[in-house]
Amino acid sequence: MIPHPAYDVDPWRLVESALEPDMLPQSESVFALSNGHIGWRGNLDEGEPHGLPGTYLNGVHEIRPLPHAEAGYGYPESGQTILNVSNGKLIRLLVDDEPFDIRYGVVHAHRRELDFRTGLLDRQVEWESPAGQVVRVRSQRLVSFTHRAIAAIRYEVEAVGEPARIVLQSELVANEQLPVGNGDPRASAMLHDALVSEDHGSRPNGAYLVHHTRRSEIRVGAGMVHTIDGPEKREITSDSAADLGRTTVAVVLQPGEKLTLVKYVAYGWSGRRSLPAVRDQVAAALVAAHRAGWDGLRTEQREFLDQFWTNADIQLDGDPELQQGLRFGLFHVLQASARSEGRAVPAKGLTGPGYDGHTFWDAETFVLPVLTLTYPEATKHALRWRHSTLPSALDRARQLGFAGAAFPWRTIDGAECSGYWPAGTAALHVNADIADAVVNYCRVTDDQDFAGGLGMDIVTQTARLWMSVGHRGRDGEFRIDGITGPDEYSAIADNNVYTNLMAQQNLRAAAQLAKRFPGRAKELDISAAEAAGWAAAADAMYVPYDEKIGVHPQSDGFTRHQFWDFANTGPEHYPLLLHFPYLDLYRKQVVKQADLVLAMQQYPEAFTAAQKARNFAYYEAITVRDSSLSAGTQAAIAAEVGHLELAYDYLAEATLMDLRDLEHNTSDGLHIAALASGWNAMVAGFGGLRVGDECVSFAPRLPPALTGFAFRVCVRGTPLRVEVRADSVRYTALDGQPTCVRHHGETITLEPDTPVTMPIPPLPEVAPVHQPPGREPSRRRPIR
């Protein structure tokens, strides 16, 4: 999208200088606003034209049948789909009875800006109606980070040249008509008319609607109130119906005169509370927002984001477009999670219905590591949500014949929703990913209460799962057979290296927590023998290695499989899963997304430097990146092993995934994990960040495209700033106690507010690596 002339490069804003109707589906995603609880797609204020209308509440979903070609034991019987709830964005404008619609009349100017520092979406339009009347419109929109249930719009109309009869219709609309799905399995099922009206009402300056879902029995309330400023002689009315609440303002504007409407919209939902309780919750939120006023909401939004950017910003010298992309990504990662209290971080955030609104392992593996180092409160909320689904995970494990907990591959409320078990149920690594997120959060924040409480619950039950799933081989090694790793083109494999190493960490963490918190261990019925068994299984974990070619096979026997015929696979055949049967994919050496390479990032101490270099080269040649999750990981390891230019290419691919619509499905919502992995590629890749139990390690390298970069993280209460140049790096502990830091293996101690500058050692020589034909990342040529 950014290469399109309508999109400008700006380090702190996403700017669209002209409206491109053909790009509405994509622009609605990139201009989406959210706080992790409410999500508003970036639809035009008047509602039409649109690509896909979308208003989402985190967790509000409908249940739908999940058909299977053949029944099988343990198959999920129903799926879950995020719902488009009551749309409060709509403000229809009529000028001398002519609806404002960009498809008619003449649009003299149209500009939209999403400012990452203010959290405001600003739109400015000059439009001439078919009858020749000119008006200027400016709207500003926000979804509040400080008022969890509130979104608001300031809408201003000015008459130009001639007096104009103006009518504004501010609406709440439920059960909007949605486009027909395109058949892509990554897209939403898009259920229609899923909301059943229970109550509605109006008052002079607003209205409310209450609905419930037909099958999931979730009650949803939406309400709006307005403040209006303009000519005193005006008429205001409100009315409501089952699926419509509307406030209408009619006025005559003289040339230069303005009518300003501020619209406050509140949402509430529950699967348990009564209709009056939900309705009153909405009313109370509106009172609080109205009291704060537009200026108050805007000020609070800026203050919240100022604090976030102080902790999270990455500064690049030399690539303005990538600078914009990294901040865009961080902003949307924050939007997907900041107020998701008690709920998950969906794969698309709340920017669209892609993947049915489900959360996957993406959250724990790619998103939470970023939040843990920049906004740890959001990580804690996400892990609390996982803990709330622990009863369902325990039930699911029992259904599958395992001990402990088996968390779902994809879900909204904790129930498994994967209709294809080889790439879903069998991907048990999700359990170790969740445990790893717990361990990482506790290591970075030193939150002992969480570690010995909810965190220990999760780590214990997932450790019990691995003891049940794994077994001792004839040689005494602990093996985990018949599962699917991160690479979904290699299902039902034995001893996937990533899974085994992550399970090993899980088991060791469980044993350590049982020792550290004996009282909790007793509550969880952890005997000394059980804890010792976890530690012994971890020590005996089998990790395959192909001595003949000197690399780690992704799983047992993988390096003996036939290679995929890349030479005869044209660009039109990607992604492969849409053009070839899984039976063919599973038997060949072809990798959808980083798997063994991800293992090296997640568990670096399990590999020598030489093994990392050889493994990376081997898997580069067979990884096709049919997943948006891959490029960020490949960037991080490419930087570690010395392929800096390649790492930079992959960094750009991850960071610009949606701004350039590289997967051709940005219209369904943003790829939150890919955006997070751009930050991770910069900080963990080029910054070399690794957080250990005692020390924080860095191994920074400056990519040739940049003249420098800087970032900040907070570890165990100490904010650290890292400033990288071509031949040196400066570390500063901005507060807190003296801090241990390792720089390229050398240990140094940082005193508060006393910068230390260290030289960057020469880059090791590396042999060139190659990708499958046609699957090379685009060469990065920074815009200067």
N, C-alpha and C positions, 0 to 999 in steps of 0.2 A: 504493500500500500504506500509506504513512504516514497518509493521511487516515482509514484504518480505525482504529476505537477500540482495537484490540489493539496498535497501534504508537505508541510514545511518541516525542516529540521530545527528543533529548538531544544536546548538542554533540559528545560524544566516543564515543557508543555507538549501536548499533542495538538497540532494545529491543522485544521482543514480550511483552506482559504476559498474553496468553491465547493458547492454541493454536487456530488456525483451520484445520481439516482441508482446507477447500476452497482454501486458499491455500498448501498445501504445495509445489506446484511452484515458485511464485515465491519462497517463503521459503527453499527449498533452494538457490536461486541466490544470494540476497542474503546468506545466512548461510554461504556457501561459504568454505572456507579453502584457501589455496594459498601456495606460495613460488616459483612459476614453473617448478618441476620436478615437484612433486606437487600434485594438486588433489583435494580432498574436498568434494563437495556437502554442504550442510547438512541431510542426512537425519537423522531421529531415530535415537538410538543403537540401538534395538531393530530398526531396519530397516523396520518396517511400522507404520502405513501410510506410503506414500511417493508422491510425484509421479513422480520419476525418479531411480533410484539412479545414483550417478556417482562413480567413482574414476578419475582420469586421470593419466597420465604424459606430460609434454611430449615429443612426437615419436613416441609409441607409437601406431601406426595400422595399419589393414588396407587392403589394396588391393582394389578392387571394379571390375567392368567399368563402363565409362562409355559407355552406348549412345547412338548418334546416329540420328536418323530417316533421315538420308542421310549416307553416308560422304563425307569430304572430306579433301583433302591437309592434313596438319599438325594434324588434330584429335587431341586426347589420347585414347588408347585405354583408359585406366584412371583411376579416381579414388582418393582416399584419404579415409578416415574415422577420426577419433579413436575409440579403443576404451575401453570401460568395463573396467578391469582388476580384479584381485583386490581385493575390498572388505575393508578392514581396520577399518572403523568399527563393525562389528556387535558389540554386546554384548547378548545376550538375557537377560532377567530373568524367572525363574519364582518366584512367591510361592505357597507351598503348592500347587505343581504347576500354578498358573494363570499362563499367559504374560502379562507386562505388555504390554498393548495398549490404547492410548487409546480404541479403539472399544468397549471393554468395561469394565464396572465404572464407577467414577466418578472423574473427574479433578477434584480439589478445587482444585488450583492448578497452573499451568504457566507458566514464564517462561524466556525465552531472551534473552541479551545478548551481542552481539558488540562487544568493546571494541577500538577502533582503536589505543589506546595500548599494550595488553598483547598483542594478537593472539590472545586467548583467546575461544572460544565457550563461554559458561557456560549450563547448563540446570538448572533446579530444578523438580521435580515432586512433588506429593503425590497419591498414587493409592490408591483403595480398590478392591480386587479384587471380582469378583462375589460372593465368599464373605464379604466384609466385612472382610478384612485390609487394614490401612493401612500403606503404606510411604512414606518420603521418599527421593527419588533426586536426587543432584546429580552432574552430569558436567561436566567441563571438557575442552576439546579444543584442540589446536594443531597446525599444520603448521609445522615449524621453519624459520626463516630462517637459522639458524647451522649446523644439521645438515641439509644439502641433501636427504638421502635419508630423513628421519625425520618421522613424525607420531606423536602420542601422545594418549592419553585417560586422564584420572583419573575413575574411576566409583565413586561411594559410595552405599551403600544403608543405610537406617536403618529398623528396625522401630518401629512406633508402636502403642501400646495393648496389643498382644498379642504373644507369641512368634511368630516366623514362620520357616518352612523356606524358605531362600533358595538358589536355584541360579542362578549366572551362567554363561552360555555365551559365551565370547569367541571370535569366529570370523574366519577368512579365507575368503571365498567367491569363486570364479571362475565366469564364465559365468552371472551372475545373469540372471533373466528380466527383460526390458525391455518397456516399453509399446510398442504399435504406433504408428508414426509417423503424424502428422496430415495429411500431404500438402503441407504448407507447404514450398516450395523452400528456405526459409531454415533449415529444421530438418535434423537429422542423418539419415543413412541408417540408423543404428542396426543394425549387424550383430550377429547373434546367434550364440552358440557359436563365437566366433572364436578362442578360446584352446584349444590342444591340450596336454594334460598331458604333462610330461616327467619330473617327479620331485616327490615330496612326502615329508614326514617330520615327526616330532614328538619332543618331549622333555618332561620333567615340567612345565615352565612355558611352553611355546610350541610353535610349529609353523612350517613353511614350505611354499611351493608354488612350483614352476617350470613355466612354460608357454612355448609359442611360438605365434606367430600363423600361420595357415594359409598365407597368401599372401605377406605382406611379410617373413616369416622373421625376426621380431624375438623375441628371448628375453626373458621377463619373470619376475623373481623377486620374491616377497613373503614376508616373515617377521614373526613377532611373538614377543615375550617379555613376561612379566608379573612384577610384584611385588605381593604380596597382604598386606593387613594387616587383622586382625580377630580374632575368637575363635580360640584355639589349636586347638580341636577342629574341624577342617574337613578336607574331602577334595578333593584336586586331581588331575585326570587330564587327559591330552592325547591326541588321536588325529588322524589325517589320512587323507584319501582324495584321489582325483585332483583334485577341485575344491573340497575343503573341508579346512581346518585348524581344530581346535577345542581350546580349553582350558576345562575345566569346573571350577567351584568350588562345593561344596555345604557349607552351614553352617546352623545354627539360631541366629537372632538373638533375644536377649531385648529387651524394650522399651527403647528408647534406645541399644541396641548398634548398631554400624556395621560394615559390611564394605567395605573400600576396595581396589579393583583399579586398578593403573596399567598401562596397555597401551602398549607401544612397538611401532610398526610401521615396517618398513623396506622400501624398494623399490629394485630395480636392474634395468636393462635394457640390452640391446645387440643390435645386428644382426650382431656379429662374434664376441663373446667366447663361450667354451664354457660348457656347463652348470655345471661345477664353479666356473668363475670368477664367474659371475653369482650362484650360490648363496653363494659365500664372500664376495662383495661385500655381500650382504644381511646375512650373519652378522656381518661386521665393523662395519657401521653400527649394528646392534643392540647390540653390545658397547659402542660409544662412547656411544650414547644411554643405555643402562642405567647406565653409569659416571657420566654427568652427572646422572642422576636427574630426577624430575619437577621438583623445585625448581630444579635447574640449568638445565633447558630453559626453564622459565618465566622465570627471571632473565635468561638470554641473550636471550630473545625481547623482553623489556621494554627491555633496553639497546639492542638493535638498533633498535627502533621509536622510542625516545627520540631517538636520533641522526637518524633519518629525519625526524621531525616538527620537530626543530630547524631542519632545512634546507628543509623543504617546506611547512610549515603556512601556510594562509591564515586570517586572523582577520577575522571580520565583526562589525560592531556594528549590530544592528537587525533581524536575520533569523535566528533560531535554527534554523529548519527548513533553510534554505539552508546555514547553517554546518554542520549535520549532513551534508547531502548532499555538500558539497564534500569533507569529510574522509572520508566513505564512499567517494567516487570515488577520491581519492588512495590510500586504503588498498588498494582493489582494483587500481588501476594498479600499485602496488608488488607486490601478491601475484601479479599476472600476469607479473612480469618479474624480480624480485629475484634468483632463482637459476635463471634460464632459460639458464644457461651452455651455449653451443653449440646453442641452440634458439631458435625464433621466439617472438614474442609473438602468440598467436592472437587472433582478433577477439573471442572470448568468454572469453579467458583460459583457465583450467582450471576454469570454473564450470559448464559444461554442454556438450552436444554440438552446439550451434547452429553453422550454417555448416560442419558436419562437422569442426570443430576447426581450420579453415584459418586461415592468416595472409594478409592482404591488404595493400594500400597503407596501410590504416588505421594500421598500426604505425608506419611511418616518418613519416607526415604528421601524425598526431594524438597518438600515445602517446610516441614518442621525444623530441619537443621538450620535453615535460614532464619526462621522466626526465633529459634532458641538463642541465636547469637545477636539478634536485633530487637525482637519484641517478645520476650519469653512468656509473657502473660498469655499470648495467643496459643503457644505450644501447650501450656498447662491446660487451657480450656479444651483443646483438641484431644489431649490424652484423657481428660476427665470424661469426655464423650465416649472414647473407646472403653473406658472402665465401665460406663453405664450400660454398655452392650455386653459386658462379660457374662451375664446369665445366659444370653442367647448363644454366645460362643461356647459355653460349657455344654449346653444342650446339643449344639451342632456336633461337637466332638463325640458326645455319647452316641448320637445318631450314626456317626461314621465309624463307631467302634473304637474310639481313642479315649485316652484319659486327658485331663486338662481341658484347655480351651482351644477351639478352632475358629478363629475370627474369619468373617466372610471375605471373599475376594472382591466383591462389589456390593454396595448396600447404600441405603439411606438411613434406615432405623436400626440396623444391626442384624437383620435377617439376610441370609445369602440370596443373591439375585442373579447369580451367574447361570445362564442356561446351557453353557458348554463346559462340562466338567473338566476336560483335560487342561484347558487354559484357565480354569477358574478354581474349582474345588481342589484340584491337584496342586495348585500353586501355594503350597503351605508356607512358603517363605514369608508370606504376609505376616505370619505370627512372630517370626523373628524380627521382621522389620519394625513391628509395633514395640516389641521389647527393646530393640536397639534405640528407638526414639525416646523411650523412658530413660534408658541408661544415659544417653547423650544429654537429655534435658537435666538430669540430676548431676551429671558431671560438670556441665557448664554453669549451672545456677547454684549448685551446692544446696539444693532444696531437700534437706534431710527428712522433713515431714512427709513430703510426697514420696521420697524413696522408700521409706519404711511403711507407707500407707498404701495408697492406690497403686503406686508404681510397683511395689512388691507383689501385690495381688496379680497384676498382669504378668510380670516376669516369672512368677512361680507357676502360674497355670500354663503359660506357653512352654516352660521347661518340662512340665509334665507331659505335654503333648509330644515333644521330641523324644522323650524316653519311651513313649508308647509307639510312635511312628518308626523310630530307628531300631536297630538290632545289632548285636555283636556278630561279626563274621567269624569264619573259621580261624582266622589269624588273630582274632581278638579286637580288630578295629571296629569302631562304631560306624555303622553304615545307615544311610537314609535312601531307600530305594523307591522307585516308582512315583516320582513327584515331578513338578514342572518348575523350572527356575524362572528368572526374569525374562529370558528369551522364549517367547511364545511360539517360535518356530521349532522348538525342541521339547515336546511335551512327553510326560511319563518316562523320565530318564532316571537312571540310578546315580546317586552321589553327585548331584549338581554342586560344583565347587562353591558357588555363591551361597546356596542354601546351607550346605554343611558348615561353612565358616560362620555364617550368621547364627546358625543353631548352636555352634560351639560357644560363641559369645553369650548367647542367651543362657545356656546351661551354666557357664562360669558366673555370670551375673547373678543368677538365682542362688547358687551356692554361697556367693559372697554376701548377698543380702540376708540369707538365713543365718549366717554367722554374725553379721553386724546387728541384726534386730532379733534376738532370740525370743523375745516376748511375742512378736508378730509371727515368728516361725511356729511357735506353739499354737497360736490361733489358727494358722493355716494347716495344722497337722503335718508339719514338715519334721520328720524324724532325722536324727543324725545320719542314719543309714541312707535316707533318701538324698539328703544334701551331698553326702559323700559320693553317692552314685552319679549325681549330676556332674560333679567335678571329674570323676573318673571317665565318664562318657566324653566329656569335653576333651580331656587329655588324649583319649583314644580315637578322636574323630578322624575318619578317613578322608584324605584330600588327594584325589587322583593326580598323577603326574606322568606325562608321556616321556620316558627317558630317551626314546629313540630320536624324537625331534626336539626335545628340550623345551616343551611348553606344557602348561596345564590344560588338559582337555576340559571343555566346559562341563562335561559330565563323563561318566565311564564310557569309553569307546567312541566318544564323539570325533576324535581326530582320525578314526579309521573309517568314518562314513564317507560316502561318495560326495565330491564337491558339486555344488550347484552349477548348472551350465549358465554362467553369467553372460558369456559371449552371445548367446542366443536369447537373452531376455531383454527385450526392448524397454525403453522408458515408459511406454504405455502399459506395461505389465506390473508396475508398482502402484500401490503396495501389493506385494505378492499374495497376501491372504485373500484379496478380492479377485484373483485371477488363476490361482492354483489350489488344488485340494490339499488339506492339511496332511493327508497321507503321503503326498510327495514331499512336502516341506519337512516333515518330521524325520525323514530318512536321509536328509542331505546336510552337508556342512554349509548352512546359510543361517545367518543370525539376524533376527528382526531388530534387536536392540542390545545395547551393551549388557553383557551378562558376566562373563569372566572378568571383563574390564571393570565392571562395577564392583566386583568382589575385591579387586585390587584397591579401589578407592575406599571401600567401606572397612576393609581389614588389611591395611597396608603392611603391617608387621608380619603377615603370613607369607610374604614374597620378598625375595632379594631384589636388588636393583636390576641385576642382569635378567632375572626372570620376568620382571615387569616389562622391560624393553622387548624381550622376545615375545612374550604373550601379546603385548600391544600390537606388534607388527603382524603377528599371525592373524589376530582377530580383525584387524583393520581390513584385511583382504577379503573377508567373508561377511562383514556387517553391512547391511543395506539400509539401516536407519528407517525402517517402515514405522517407527514409533517416534513421537516427538520427545520421548524421554532419553534418547540415546546421545544426542549431540553434546549436551552438557557434561555427561560423564566422559565421553571421548575427549572433550576439551581438557578436562581436569587431568587425566592421565597422560595425554599427549604433552601437556606442559611439564608434568613431573619427569617424564623420561627424556625431555629435551627437544621435542618437535614443536617449537614455539609458534611458528607460522601456521602450522596445521591446527594447533590448539586455538589460535586466534580465529581461524576460519570456523571451527566448530562453535566457539564462543558466540560468534556473530549469528550462526544458524539458530542456536538456542534462544538467544536474546531477541532476535527479530522474527521468531517463529510466527507470531500473529501479526506483527506490523507489516510483514511481507506475505502473510497467508501461505506459508510454505507447505502446510499440510492440506490446503484447499478446503478446510472446514472451520476456519475462524468464524464463519457465519453462525455456527452452532454454539459458539462461546470460546473463550480464551483457553489456552493450554497452561494452566497455572503452574504445574510442575516444571514445564519447560522454562517458563519465565523465572522460576526459582532457581533452576539449574544454571541459568546464565550468571546469576549472582555467585552461585557456588563455584562455577568454572573460573570466575575472576578471583575469588577469595581463596578457595581451596586449591585451584589449579595454579594460576600465576602468583598467588600469594603463598601457596604451599601450606595453608593452615591445617593443622591437626591438633585436636584437643586431647591431651592425655590426662591421666589421673593426677599427675603432679605438675606437669609443665605444659605450656602451650608451645607448639612447634610451628615455625615458619620456614619456608624455603623459597623466597620470592625470586621471580624471574620477570624481566620486562620484555613484553613482546615487541618485535621490531617496529610495529605500526605505531607504537605510543612513545612519547617522550617521558612519561611518568604516570603513575596512578597512586591513589591513596584510598584506604578504607578504614573502618572502625568496627570493632566487635567488643562485646562485654563478656568476660569470662570470670566466673566466681566473684562477681561484684566489682571487678576492676575494668574500666573502659580502656581499651588499647587502641592506639592509632598507629597505622603502618603506612609509611610513605616510601614508595619505591621509585628509584631512578635507574639509569642504565647500569651503573656499577656499584651502587650502594643503596642501603635501606635504612630509614630512621624509625626506631621504635619509641613510642612514648606511652607510659602508663599515666593516664590523665587523672587518676584518683586512686584511693584505696591503699592497700599495703604493698610492700615490695613484692614484685612478681617475677617468678621464674619463667624465662623464655628460652627456647632453643632456636638458634639461627643456623640453618644448614648443618645441624648436628652439634653445634657449639652452644653450651649453656651460658646464659648471661642473666643477670638480675637487674630488673628495672626498678629504680626508685621513683616514687610519684613525681610527676611533672619534671622529670630529668631525662631528656631525650638521649638515646644511645644510637650512634650511627655505625653500621657494620658494612664491610665490603661484600659484594655478591661474587661468589667464586665463578670461574669460567664455566661456560656451558660444555657439558661432555659431548664428544662427537657421536653422532647417531647416523645409522644407515637410513636411506629413504624408505618410507613405507608406502603401500599402495592400497587403494580401495577397489571394490568391484567396479567394472567399467560402467560409467554413467552415474555412479553413486558418490562421486567425490563431492566434498562440500564446495560451495562457491568460494572462489578466491576473494579474500576481503581486501578491498581497496577503499580505505577510509575517505569520506567526504571531508574536505578541508576548506 
